[in-house]
């Protein structure tokens, strides 16, 4: 069985996702979902940890962000990411229990591209990512 030459294999082609949630169980669920969709996944337990990860690189293609977290919440994370021109191409998707219309509007106005309300199914995540052109 022949191997593909290394110059044809590029990690640059891998889509990267950053899962940001203070719940270990939710990080595991979202990580599995994203891996099954072909993403290379890293995770963070709060917005500040996620911001540090984005700064350290490699830059994620998409972030799945909980709203309610310690240290820095999801909305604050979105606002911080959007302050940086070099990060404007990161797709930001809230995945949260915050279901009030006012919060959805706030998140989208701050720069989120999509909003998923927990509980969700893997198909909902897949559909949103496809709609955003990431699948």
Buried (B, 14 or more C-beta within 10 A) or exposed (E): EEEEEEEEEEEEEEBBBBBBBBBEEBBEBBBEBBEEBEBBBBBBBBBBBBBEBBEEEEBBBBBBBBBEBEBBBBBBBBBBBBEEEEBEEBBBBBBBEBEEEEBBEBBBEBBBBBBBBBEBEBEBBBBBBEEBEBB
